[in-house]
């Protein structure tokens, strides 16, 4: 029996980024965030039995693990030797968390942005099998668009793999949108194959470190559509049956999924978006929520006042320019005029605070995947109407649970 918890309250990349950024953590912040693709109630509130208390390890802060990071590349020989560079963040045991310099996500000319927690090359935690998450970036973007989210999830015990979708990145926009869509879910499936293979190779960093029954996908914009497509099919390609839960962020749903495809999804889904998103309007999530009638659980979190550009570290690149003496008045001269409007929308004093958006994003990602991949029922504490009503005044929330 379904229970519904009510609601409370195609584009080309920008050429100026190429000279400015190498493969930086924030090059997508101008492309895919802008160009990611193309009060009522739905029922009565449900009392939890027994009442839940907030977990000791809160969902909106870093978890107890240290975080390791690697940058690697995989080659899919079954698809014309398709090259897929990827980054991976992973839990590290405290005993191995040396006082080493943190990862630098590179910018142009040897400069870079320092990670909050990640450190290069540390050993993967030996504390049993770990869940695996795949992150899919927006169209024409970079896989390192959301490093704070990646590090936060890794600190909560997840291995997080983020491939670059070759042909649909900031550095390589050679695919049409249809071609890119058709390659998205196969890219995710290939990365799952790659890590499950590493899980079986003695001597590999990830040997016997992964739980093949605990795999999830999340993504932003076109990557949010990819995340949903990993359980519903996407771009003419079938779903991957190994995926157990998905979190689409500012996701493209209109014209990408049939009603039948959405109704056939059984896995838990959490939509996260902003009510001021004009690139991928929040109605995409309304549409998806209403049609995912067969899913074990569906959640929708709308941040009132957030835009498409809020769901990653969009402000870091603008702040980096400013801190290095390149004020906004100079951005047109370096080819960065297109940064002015998104920076104003997400980073100005008038904008909804991006720090709060990122906190909410981390909270719901951690709570959702800890509940539905790890089976930690206490994280239902955050996935409820009463929590949203009492603690998150800036969101509209609804859920439907079978």
ChimeraX attribute file (.defattr): number of C-alpha atoms within 10 A of each C-alpha:
attribute: neighborCount
match mode: 1-to-1
recipient: residues
	/A:1	5
	/A:2	12
	/A:3	15
	/A:4	20
	/A:5	21
	/A:6	21
	/A:7	23
	/A:8	20
	/A:9	17
	/A:10	10
	/A:11	14
	/A:12	15
	/A:13	24
	/A:14	21
	/A:15	13
	/A:16	16
	/A:17	23
	/A:18	14
	/A:19	12
	/A:20	17
	/A:21	21
	/A:22	20
	/A:23	18
	/A:24	22
	/A:25	25
	/A:26	29
	/A:27	28
	/A:28	33
	/A:29	31
	/A:30	28
	/A:31	26
	/A:32	31
	/A:33	30
	/A:34	28
	/A:35	25
	/A:36	30
	/A:37	22
	/A:38	17
	/A:39	7
	/A:40	8
	/A:41	14
	/A:42	13
	/A:43	14
	/A:44	12
	/A:45	17
	/A:46	13
	/A:47	10
	/A:48	11
	/A:49	6
	/A:50	6
	/A:51	8
	/A:52	13
	/A:53	11
	/A:54	13
	/A:55	15
	/A:56	7
	/A:57	12
	/A:58	15
	/A:59	25
	/A:60	17
	/A:61	15
	/A:62	22
	/A:63	19
	/A:64	16
	/A:65	21
	/A:66	27
	/A:67	35
	/A:68	28
	/A:69	28
	/A:70	16
	/A:71	14
	/A:72	11
	/A:73	11
	/A:74	15
	/A:75	15
	/A:76	16
	/A:77	9
	/A:78	8
	/A:79	12
	/A:80	8
	/A:81	10
	/A:82	14
	/A:83	17
	/A:84	19
	/A:85	16
	/A:86	19
	/A:87	19
	/A:88	21
	/A:89	27
	/A:90	30
	/A:91	31
	/A:92	26
	/A:93	18
	/A:94	12
	/A:95	8
	/A:96	13
	/A:97	17
	/A:98	12
	/A:99	7
	/A:100	10
	/A:101	12
	/A:102	17
	/A:103	20
	/A:104	18
	/A:105	17
	/A:106	17
	/A:107	20
	/A:108	14
	/A:109	10
	/A:110	9
	/A:111	14
	/A:112	17
	/A:113	17
	/A:114	15
	/A:115	17
	/A:116	15
	/A:117	20
	/A:118	30
	/A:119	23
	/A:120	16
	/A:121	13
	/A:122	21
	/A:123	17
	/A:124	22
	/A:125	24
	/A:126	14
	/A:127	11
	/A:128	10
	/A:129	19
	/A:130	26
	/A:131	22
	/A:132	26
	/A:133	26
	/A:134	23
	/A:135	28
	/A:136	31
	/A:137	32
	/A:138	32
	/A:139	32
	/A:140	34
	/A:141	32
	/A:142	30
	/A:143	28
	/A:144	27
	/A:145	27
	/A:146	23
	/A:147	22
	/A:148	20
	/A:149	22
	/A:150	27
	/A:151	28
	/A:152	31
	/A:153	30
	/A:154	32
	/A:155	25
	/A:156	24
	/A:157	25
	/A:158	30
	/A:159	29
	/A:160	25
	/A:161	25
	/A:162	29
	/A:163	26
	/A:164	26
	/A:165	31
	/A:166	22
	/A:167	19
	/A:168	27
	/A:169	24
	/A:170	30
	/A:171	20
	/A:172	15
	/A:173	18
	/A:174	14
	/A:175	15
	/A:176	12
	/A:177	20
	/A:178	10
	/A:179	13
	/A:180	21
	/A:181	24
	/A:182	18
	/A:183	22
	/A:184	27
	/A:185	29
	/A:186	20
	/A:187	22
	/A:188	24
	/A:189	17
	/A:190	19
	/A:191	21
	/A:192	22
	/A:193	13
	/A:194	14
	/A:195	19
	/A:196	19
	/A:197	13
	/A:198	18
	/A:199	20
	/A:200	14
	/A:201	13
	/A:202	10
	/A:203	10
	/A:204	12
	/A:205	15
	/A:206	23
	/A:207	18
	/A:208	18
	/A:209	23
	/A:210	21
	/A:211	16
	/A:212	16
	/A:213	15
	/A:214	21
	/A:215	25
	/A:216	27
	/A:217	29
	/A:218	29
	/A:219	25
	/A:220	30
	/A:221	31
	/A:222	32
	/A:223	31
	/A:224	29
	/A:225	34
	/A:226	38
	/A:227	34
	/A:228	34
	/A:229	29
	/A:230	29
	/A:231	28
	/A:232	25
	/A:233	23
	/A:234	23
	/A:235	19
	/A:236	14
	/A:237	16
	/A:238	15
	/A:239	21
	/A:240	17
	/A:241	12
	/A:242	15
	/A:243	24
	/A:244	20
	/A:245	28
	/A:246	32
	/A:247	29
	/A:248	29
	/A:249	28
	/A:250	34
	/A:251	33
	/A:252	28
	/A:253	27
	/A:254	16
	/A:255	8
	/A:256	16
	/A:257	19
	/A:258	14
	/A:259	13
	/A:260	11
	/A:261	17
	/A:262	24
	/A:263	16
	/A:264	15
	/A:265	22
	/A:266	19
	/A:267	21
	/A:268	25
	/A:269	30
	/A:270	24
	/A:271	27
	/A:272	26
	/A:273	32
	/A:274	25
	/A:275	20
	/A:276	18
	/A:277	20
	/A:278	12
	/A:279	20
	/A:280	28
	/A:281	20
	/A:282	26
	/A:283	15
	/A:284	17
	/A:285	26
	/A:286	14
	/A:287	14
	/A:288	24
	/A:289	22
	/A:290	13
	/A:291	18
	/A:292	24
	/A:293	20
	/A:294	17
	/A:295	21
	/A:296	17
	/A:297	22
	/A:298	25
	/A:299	24
	/A:300	25
	/A:301	27
	/A:302	25
	/A:303	27
	/A:304	18
	/A:305	19
	/A:306	24
	/A:307	28
	/A:308	29
	/A:309	31
	/A:310	31
	/A:311	28
	/A:312	24
	/A:313	24
	/A:314	24
	/A:315	22
	/A:316	16
	/A:317	21
	/A:318	25
	/A:319	16
	/A:320	16
	/A:321	15
	/A:322	14
	/A:323	10
	/A:324	9
	/A:325	10
	/A:326	14
	/A:327	13
	/A:328	17
	/A:329	9
	/A:330	14
	/A:331	17
	/A:332	13
	/A:333	9
	/A:334	12
	/A:335	15
	/A:336	18
	/A:337	15
	/A:338	15
	/A:339	23
	/A:340	15
	/A:341	12
	/A:342	21
	/A:343	22
	/A:344	14
	/A:345	22
	/A:346	25
	/A:347	22
	/A:348	14
	/A:349	9
	/A:350	9
	/A:351	15
	/A:352	19
	/A:353	16
	/A:354	22
	/A:355	16
	/A:356	14
	/A:357	24
	/A:358	18
	/A:359	17
	/A:360	21
	/A:361	22
	/A:362	22
	/A:363	21
	/A:364	22
	/A:365	24
	/A:366	27
	/A:367	24
	/A:368	26
	/A:369	30
	/A:370	22
	/A:371	19
	/A:372	23
	/A:373	23
	/A:374	18
	/A:375	13
	/A:376	14
	/A:377	13
	/A:378	17
	/A:379	25
	/A:380	20
	/A:381	19
	/A:382	23
	/A:383	22
	/A:384	20
	/A:385	23
	/A:386	18
	/A:387	15
	/A:388	21
	/A:389	16
	/A:390	8
	/A:391	11
	/A:392	15
	/A:393	13
	/A:394	20
	/A:395	25
	/A:396	21
	/A:397	26
	/A:398	25
	/A:399	23
	/A:400	22
	/A:401	16
	/A:402	14
